[in-house]
Amino acid sequence: MTVNMPIDRRKALVIAAAIVGRILVFAFFPQLPELLTGQVEVSTPVTSYKRLQEGLFLYIRDVSPYEGGIFHQAPLLLPLFSLLPGRSSISLTTGLLYTLMDLANANALAKIADSGEAVSSRLFTSPRKGTRLDGAALSIAYLFNPFTIAGCLGRSTSAFTNTAIVHAVSNAVTGSPFRAMFALALASYLSMYPILLFPPLALLCWDQAVQKSNQKVGGLNMGMNLTASLFACINGFLWLSFMVMGGSWEFLSATYGFHLSVPDLTPNVGLWWYFFIEIFDSFREFFLGTFWLQLVAYVGGLTLRVRRQPLFIITTLLGLFAIFKPYPSISDVSLYLAFVPLYKHIFPLMRYTFIATSVMLYASLLGPAFYHLWIYAGSGNANFFYAITLVWSLGLSMLVGDMLFAVLRDEWEVERPEMKGKEIKRI
């Protein structure tokens, strides 16, 4: 017996279940959010809720939040959290705020899915476009992803960045380019690295403008307008931060300078911390430049090679950020995994889905265990945890690379229909 449930009712049930589940945990199991807040997989030096509390404590006492060298997040988060009642670490109000952000993300993702941009862009239409998830199904996949739930309960401030990125993409696919630039500016202000999404996001905005306009849309003019809008919004956020900080620019070095120089080598799920612990200080600047250049280099290559599918470029970059940025967390992975189901139509073309998924699950289970053995039990060393983060990055890299292969194969079969279904062999 098949149950046909209207889409709106499905979405309502999903939203209700997500709200109730999260609020029940915050209200009746406060120890779990407190535990997750301290997990290195959830919190990093630039997204930690505990560090935000430290900065907030200083801020409400008219002391510079960057005075103690603990707080390294955007200044505009401080007045927001200072307005919330009950600023304790187990505040139900804070839990509600993070829950609402998850719901806003789910709604924006549903709009992206329902737009059909993932299967049919201006320059490319997949022959498999009939196989795709609707918005309600994508909302379910996002809201009940364990990584999304852990990020919400752990109250990582990367949730604000994720919300801004999702809404930037949502506004781009629905034909609101300047709202998209505002959201991207907010994400870039909060975490810096999202500014690398500007090229594919600008292409996505341009494609939508061309499709919806009867007149010719100049790419150069639109690019200049979008660039001006982006930097105007970023400058506006920086000026507001300057005012919040009482006329001081010290937050620039404490936030963006901190991102660039990576002075805090607290363990995380990324690749940078162990490497920079081991190298000699005389080589530090060279390898910092190399690591950052490697991250930036993907933008140009992907934008040129997969130009016909700008939404997929954004999706792939989100996966690469989750692997190669200095301070990644599972919140970054949850954002990438939120976009992956948009490409359900290429899943049959992927070759290593089972292996990549198994490796990520394996690392997800063993990561906390190895960290406990190293830090608390004293029966291991840093190699235990770093080894499992390498496995985690390997699994995620396999997924990103396999999706890229599948998309290129999909495009190739459109260009050469006679090759459809034939096996690719390396010569």
C-alpha positions as CSV (number, residue, x, y, z in Angstrom):
1,M,0.0,0.0,0.0
2,T,1.5,3.4,-1.1
3,V,0.8,6.5,0.9
4,N,0.6,9.7,-1.2
5,M,1.2,12.6,1.1
6,P,0.9,16.2,-0.2
7,I,4.2,18.0,-0.3
8,D,3.2,20.8,2.0
9,R,2.0,18.3,4.6
10,R,5.3,16.4,4.3
11,K,7.3,19.6,4.8
12,A,5.1,20.6,7.8
13,L,5.7,17.2,9.4
14,V,9.5,17.4,8.7
15,I,9.7,20.9,10.3
16,A,7.7,19.9,13.3
17,A,9.8,16.7,13.9
18,A,13.0,18.7,13.5
19,I,11.9,21.4,15.9
20,V,10.6,19.0,18.5
21,G,13.6,16.7,18.4
22,R,16.1,19.5,18.8
23,I,14.3,21.4,21.5
24,L,13.6,18.2,23.5
25,V,17.4,17.5,23.6
26,F,18.2,21.1,24.6
27,A,15.5,21.1,27.3
28,F,15.8,17.6,28.8
29,F,19.3,16.4,27.9
30,P,21.5,19.5,28.4
31,Q,24.5,17.4,29.0
32,L,24.6,16.3,25.4
33,P,24.9,19.8,23.9
34,E,27.5,20.6,26.5
35,L,29.5,17.5,25.5
36,L,29.3,18.2,21.8
37,T,30.4,21.8,22.4
38,G,33.8,20.6,23.5
39,Q,34.3,18.0,20.8
40,V,37.1,18.9,18.3
41,E,35.0,17.4,15.5
42,V,32.3,20.0,16.1
43,S,34.1,23.1,17.5
44,T,37.3,24.7,16.2
45,P,39.2,27.8,17.5
46,V,37.3,30.0,15.0
47,T,33.8,28.5,15.6
48,S,33.7,27.4,19.2
49,Y,30.7,28.3,21.2
50,K,32.7,28.3,24.4
51,R,35.1,30.8,22.9
52,L,32.1,32.9,21.9
53,Q,30.9,32.8,25.5
54,E,34.4,34.1,26.6
55,G,34.2,36.9,24.1
56,L,30.7,37.7,25.1
57,F,31.7,37.8,28.8
58,L,34.3,40.4,28.0
59,Y,32.1,42.4,25.6
60,I,29.2,42.9,28.1
61,R,31.8,44.2,30.6
62,D,33.1,46.8,28.1
63,V,36.4,45.0,27.7
64,S,37.8,44.1,24.3
65,P,36.7,40.5,23.5
66,Y,40.0,40.0,21.7
67,E,42.0,41.0,24.8
68,G,42.5,37.4,26.1
69,G,43.5,35.9,22.8
70,I,40.7,33.3,23.0
71,F,38.0,34.8,20.9
72,H,38.6,34.9,17.1
73,Q,35.1,35.3,15.6
74,A,33.3,38.1,13.9
75,P,32.4,41.1,16.2
76,L,28.8,41.3,15.0
77,L,28.0,38.0,16.6
78,L,28.5,39.6,20.0
79,P,25.6,42.1,20.0
80,L,23.4,39.3,18.6
81,F,24.1,36.9,21.4
82,S,24.1,39.7,24.0
83,L,20.4,40.2,23.2
84,L,19.4,36.6,23.9
85,P,17.9,36.0,27.4
86,G,19.7,33.4,29.6
87,R,23.2,33.5,28.2
88,S,24.2,30.3,30.1
89,S,25.8,27.5,28.2
90,I,22.6,25.5,28.2
91,S,20.3,28.3,27.2
92,L,17.1,27.0,25.6
93,T,16.9,30.3,23.7
94,T,20.3,29.7,22.0
95,G,19.1,26.2,21.1
96,L,16.0,27.7,19.5
97,L,18.1,30.1,17.5
98,Y,20.3,27.3,16.0
99,T,17.2,25.2,15.3
100,L,15.6,28.1,13.4
101,M,18.8,28.4,11.3
102,D,18.6,24.8,10.4
103,L,15.0,25.2,9.4
104,A,15.9,28.3,7.3
105,N,18.6,26.3,5.6
106,A,16.2,23.4,4.9
107,N,13.7,25.9,3.3
108,A,16.4,27.5,1.1
109,L,17.7,24.0,0.0
110,A,14.1,23.1,-0.9
111,K,13.9,26.1,-3.2
112,I,17.2,25.1,-4.8
113,A,16.0,21.6,-5.4
114,D,12.6,22.7,-6.8
115,S,14.3,25.1,-9.2
116,G,15.7,22.2,-11.1
117,E,19.0,24.0,-11.6
118,A,21.0,20.9,-10.7
119,V,19.6,18.9,-13.6
120,S,18.9,21.6,-16.1
121,S,21.0,24.8,-16.2
122,R,21.2,27.4,-19.0
123,L,24.0,25.7,-20.9
124,F,23.4,22.0,-20.0
125,T,20.5,19.7,-19.5
126,S,21.2,16.2,-18.2
127,P,19.6,13.3,-20.0
128,R,18.8,11.9,-16.6
129,K,16.9,15.0,-15.4
130,G,13.8,12.9,-14.6
131,T,15.6,11.4,-11.6
132,R,15.9,14.0,-8.9
133,L,14.8,14.7,-5.3
134,D,12.0,17.2,-4.6
135,G,12.5,20.0,-2.0
136,A,10.7,18.1,0.8
137,A,13.0,15.1,0.4
138,L,16.1,17.3,0.4
139,S,14.9,19.0,3.5
140,I,14.5,15.7,5.2
141,A,18.0,14.6,4.2
142,Y,19.5,17.8,5.6
143,L,17.5,18.2,8.8
144,F,18.0,14.6,9.9
145,N,21.7,14.3,8.8
146,P,23.6,13.3,12.0
147,F,26.3,15.8,11.2
148,T,23.7,18.6,10.9
149,I,22.1,17.6,14.2
150,A,25.5,17.5,15.9
151,G,26.5,20.9,14.6
152,C,23.2,22.3,15.9
153,L,23.5,20.8,19.3
154,G,27.2,21.8,19.5
155,R,26.2,25.4,18.6
156,S,29.2,25.9,16.4
157,T,29.1,29.4,14.9
158,S,29.9,27.9,11.5
159,A,26.1,27.5,11.4
160,F,25.8,31.3,10.6
161,T,28.3,30.9,7.7
162,N,26.4,27.9,6.4
163,T,23.1,29.7,6.6
164,A,24.5,32.7,4.6
165,I,26.0,30.4,2.0
166,V,22.8,28.4,1.5
167,H,20.8,31.6,1.1
168,A,23.3,33.0,-1.3
169,V,22.9,30.0,-3.6
170,S,19.1,30.0,-3.1
171,N,18.8,33.7,-4.0
172,A,21.0,33.1,-7.0
173,V,18.9,30.3,-8.5
174,T,15.7,32.2,-7.9
175,G,16.9,35.3,-9.7
176,S,17.8,37.6,-6.9
177,P,21.5,38.4,-7.6
178,F,22.0,41.3,-5.2
179,R,20.4,39.4,-2.3
180,A,22.8,36.6,-3.2
181,M,25.7,39.0,-3.0
182,F,24.5,40.3,0.3
183,A,24.4,36.7,1.7
184,L,27.8,35.9,0.3
185,A,29.2,39.0,1.8
186,L,27.9,38.0,5.2
187,A,29.4,34.5,4.8
188,S,32.7,36.0,3.7
189,Y,32.6,38.5,6.6
190,L,32.0,35.7,9.1
191,S,34.5,33.1,7.8
192,M,36.6,34.7,5.0
193,Y,36.9,31.6,2.8
194,P,33.3,31.8,1.2
195,I,34.5,34.7,-0.9
196,L,36.1,32.0,-3.1
197,L,32.5,31.1,-4.1
198,F,32.1,34.4,-5.9
199,P,33.1,33.3,-9.5
200,P,30.6,30.4,-9.7
201,L,27.9,32.3,-7.9
202,A,28.3,35.2,-10.2
203,L,28.0,32.8,-13.2
204,L,24.9,31.3,-11.7
205,C,23.4,34.8,-11.2
206,W,24.2,35.7,-14.8
207,D,22.7,32.5,-16.2
208,Q,19.5,33.1,-14.3
209,A,19.4,36.7,-15.5
210,V,19.9,35.6,-19.2
211,Q,17.1,33.0,-18.9
212,K,14.6,35.4,-17.4
213,S,15.4,38.4,-19.6
214,N,14.1,39.0,-23.1
215,Q,17.0,41.3,-23.7
216,K,20.7,40.6,-23.9
217,V,22.4,40.8,-20.5
218,G,26.0,42.0,-20.6
219,G,28.3,39.6,-18.7
220,L,30.9,42.2,-18.0
221,N,28.5,44.8,-16.7
222,M,26.7,42.4,-14.5
223,G,30.0,41.0,-13.2
224,M,31.2,44.5,-12.3
225,N,27.8,45.3,-10.6
226,L,28.0,42.0,-8.6
227,T,31.6,42.6,-7.6
228,A,30.8,46.2,-6.5
229,S,27.7,44.9,-4.5
230,L,29.8,42.2,-2.8
231,F,32.6,44.5,-1.7
232,A,30.1,47.3,-0.7
233,C,28.3,44.8,1.6
234,I,31.6,43.5,3.1
235,N,32.8,47.1,3.7
236,G,29.4,47.8,5.4
237,F,29.9,44.8,7.7
238,L,33.4,45.9,8.5
239,W,32.3,49.4,9.3
240,L,29.6,48.1,11.6
241,S,32.2,45.9,13.3
242,F,34.4,49.0,13.7
243,M,31.5,50.8,15.4
244,V,30.7,47.8,17.7
245,M,34.4,47.6,18.7
246,G,34.3,51.3,19.8
247,G,36.4,52.6,16.9
248,S,39.0,49.9,16.9
249,W,40.3,47.8,14.0
250,E,42.0,45.2,16.2
251,F,39.4,42.6,15.2
252,L,40.9,42.4,11.7
253,S,44.1,40.8,12.9
254,A,42.3,38.7,15.6
255,T,39.9,37.2,13.0
256,Y,41.0,37.3,9.4
257,G,44.7,37.5,10.4
258,F,44.1,34.4,12.6
259,H,42.6,32.5,9.7
260,L,45.5,33.3,7.4
261,S,48.3,32.7,9.8
262,V,46.8,29.6,11.6
263,P,48.6,30.2,15.0
264,D,46.3,27.9,17.0
265,L,47.2,24.3,16.2
266,T,44.4,22.7,18.3
267,P,43.5,19.3,16.8
268,N,40.6,19.2,14.4
269,V,39.4,17.0,11.5
270,G,41.5,18.9,9.0
271,L,45.0,18.4,7.6
272,W,46.8,21.5,8.6
273,W,47.3,21.3,12.4
274,Y,49.6,18.2,12.6
275,F,51.7,19.3,9.6
276,F,52.4,22.7,11.1
277,I,53.2,21.1,14.5
278,E,55.9,19.0,12.8
279,I,57.6,21.4,10.4
280,F,60.4,23.8,11.3
281,D,59.4,27.4,12.0
282,S,61.7,28.6,9.2
283,F,59.5,26.9,6.6
284,R,56.2,27.9,8.1
285,E,55.5,31.0,5.9
286,F,56.4,29.0,2.8
287,F,54.0,26.2,3.5
288,L,51.2,28.5,4.7
289,G,51.4,30.2,1.3
290,T,51.5,26.8,-0.4
291,F,48.5,25.4,1.5
292,W,46.4,28.6,0.8
293,L,47.4,28.6,-2.8
294,Q,46.4,25.0,-3.2
295,L,42.9,25.8,-1.8
296,V,42.5,28.9,-4.0
297,A,43.7,27.1,-7.1
298,Y,40.6,24.9,-7.4
299,V,38.4,27.8,-8.0
300,G,39.7,28.8,-11.4
301,G,40.1,25.3,-12.7
302,L,36.6,24.1,-11.8
303,T,35.0,27.3,-13.0
304,L,36.6,26.9,-16.4
305,R,36.1,23.1,-16.8
306,V,32.5,22.8,-15.4
307,R,31.3,26.3,-16.6
308,R,28.0,24.9,-17.9
309,Q,27.0,23.8,-14.3
310,P,27.9,26.6,-11.9
311,L,25.8,25.1,-9.1
312,F,27.9,21.9,-9.3
313,I,31.1,24.1,-9.1
314,I,29.7,25.6,-5.8
315,T,28.9,22.1,-4.5
316,T,32.4,20.8,-5.3
317,L,34.1,23.8,-3.7
318,L,32.1,23.3,-0.6
319,G,33.4,19.7,-0.4
320,L,37.0,20.9,-1.0
321,F,36.7,23.5,1.7
322,A,35.5,20.8,4.1
323,I,38.8,19.0,3.4
324,F,41.4,21.6,2.9
325,K,40.5,24.7,4.9
326,P,42.6,25.4,8.0
327,Y,39.9,24.8,10.7
328,P,37.3,22.4,9.2
329,S,34.5,20.7,11.3
330,I,31.6,18.4,10.6
331,S,29.4,21.4,10.0
332,D,31.4,22.0,6.8
333,V,30.8,18.4,5.8
334,S,27.1,18.7,6.6
335,L,26.8,21.7,4.3
336,Y,28.5,19.8,1.5
337,L,26.3,16.7,2.0
338,A,23.2,19.0,1.9
339,F,24.0,19.8,-1.7
340,V,25.0,16.2,-2.8
341,P,21.4,14.8,-3.1
342,L,20.7,17.6,-5.7
343,Y,22.7,15.3,-8.0
344,K,20.8,12.1,-7.4
345,H,20.6,11.8,-11.2
346,I,24.3,11.1,-11.5
347,F,24.6,8.6,-8.7
348,P,24.4,5.6,-11.1
349,L,27.5,7.0,-12.8
350,M,29.6,7.1,-9.6
351,R,32.0,4.3,-9.1
352,Y,33.1,4.5,-5.4
353,T,30.0,5.5,-3.5
354,F,30.0,2.5,-1.2
355,I,33.7,2.7,-0.5
356,A,33.6,6.5,0.2
357,T,30.6,6.2,2.4
358,S,32.1,3.3,4.4
359,V,35.3,5.1,4.9
360,M,33.6,8.2,6.2
361,L,31.4,6.1,8.6
362,Y,34.5,4.3,9.8
363,A,36.3,7.5,10.5
364,S,33.2,9.1,12.1
365,L,33.1,6.2,14.7
366,L,36.8,5.8,15.3
367,G,37.7,9.6,15.4
368,P,36.2,10.3,18.8
369,A,37.6,7.0,20.2
370,F,41.1,7.7,19.0
371,Y,41.0,11.3,20.4
372,H,39.9,9.9,23.8
373,L,42.7,7.4,23.8
374,W,45.2,10.2,23.0
375,I,44.0,13.0,25.3
376,Y,42.1,11.3,28.2
377,A,43.2,7.7,28.4
378,G,46.9,8.4,27.7
379,S,47.3,5.2,25.8
380,G,47.9,6.7,22.4
381,N,49.6,9.7,20.8
382,A,48.8,12.4,18.2
383,N,49.4,9.9,15.4
384,F,46.3,8.0,16.5
385,F,44.0,10.9,15.9
386,Y,45.8,12.4,12.9
387,A,45.7,9.0,11.1
388,I,41.9,8.8,11.4
389,T,41.6,12.4,10.2
390,L,43.6,11.3,7.1
391,V,41.1,8.5,6.6
392,W,38.2,10.9,7.0
393,S,39.8,13.3,4.4
394,L,40.4,10.3,2.1
395,G,36.8,9.3,2.2
396,L,35.6,12.8,1.6
397,S,38.1,13.3,-1.3
398,M,36.8,10.1,-2.9
399,L,33.3,11.3,-2.7
400,V,34.1,14.8,-4.2
401,G,36.3,13.2,-6.9
402,D,33.7,10.6,-7.8
403,M,31.0,13.2,-8.2
404,L,33.2,15.2,-10.4
405,F,33.8,12.2,-12.6
406,A,30.1,11.4,-12.8
407,V,29.2,14.9,-13.8
408,L,31.9,15.0,-16.5
409,R,30.7,11.6,-17.7
410,D,27.1,12.9,-17.9
411,E,28.3,15.9,-20.0
412,W,30.4,13.6,-22.2
413,E,27.4,11.3,-23.0
414,V,25.4,14.3,-24.1
415,E,28.3,15.3,-26.5
416,R,28.8,11.7,-27.7
417,P,25.5,9.8,-27.3
418,E,27.0,6.7,-29.0
419,M,29.2,6.3,-25.9
420,K,26.3,6.1,-23.4
421,G,26.6,3.0,-21.2
422,K,30.0,2.1,-22.4
423,E,32.8,1.4,-20.0
424,I,35.7,4.0,-19.8
425,K,39.1,2.5,-20.1
426,R,42.4,4.2,-19.4
427,I,44.8,4.0,-22.3
